[in-house]
């Protein structure tokens, strides 16, 4: 898919330096319990990757879920400044 005029790719180094959101794991687990999810169907930390989600999609498993809940930072390319110097 072509990118729009003036669109930029995200800087992965900057994204990796963003402060973690520790409450997101708790949030996700509360939602999962409420939805009756099996603990093996909760993807946190290193298990919650773009490659992992694409693999679930390719295998057809992703289509079997009725709810997908993402608890994450949200930013557009170019919005983040270097976060490593934040106190």
N, C-alpha and C positions, 0 to 999 in steps of 0.2 A: 504494500500500500504506500503510495507516495506521501511524503510529508508536505504539509502546507507551507506557503511562503513564509520565510523567516523562522521556521521551526528548527529547534536544535535538539540534539540528543542529550540525555542526562549525563552528568559527570559521575561515573561510578565511584570514584574516590570520595567525592563529596557525600554521596548517598551512604557510603559505608561509614562515614564519620558521624552521621546523625545519631544523637543520643537515643538509646533504646527506650521503648515504652513498656516498662515492666508490668503495668496494669493490663496490657492487652492479653496476656496469657490467662489471667483470671477472668477477664471479660469473655474471652472465647470459650473457656471451660464452663462458665455459667450458662451461656447460650447453648452450648452443646448438651449439657445435662437437661436443660429445658426441652430440647428437641429430641431427647432420647438417643443421642449419638453414642456409638461404641467408642471407647477410648482410643482404639486403633485408627479411628477415622478423624482424630484431631491432629492437625499438623502444626507444630510449634517449632520455633528456632530453626536449626539446620534442616529439619524435615520440611519446612515451609519455604520451598524455593520455586522459582519460575520453572525450572527444569522438572521438578517433582509434579507440579500441577499439569504441565504439558504431558508428562508421562501418564498421569491419571486420565487425561483426555484421550491420548492416543490409544490407551488400553480399553477405553469405553467405560471405565469405572466412574469417572467424573459425571457422566450422564446419568448414573444411577442415584446420585444424591439429589434430594429435593431442596436442600438448603446449602448455600455456600456463604460463609461469614468470614470476611477479611477484617482483621483488626490491625491497622497499620498506619504509618505516616501517609499523608497525601500531599504531593507537591508536583508542580509542573516543571519541566526542564527550564533551567534558568532562574527559578525562584529561590533556590538554596544558595547561600553563601558558604564558605568554608566554615564548618561547625567545630573543627578541632581546636580553635582558639577560644571557645566559649568557656566561661567559668561557671 
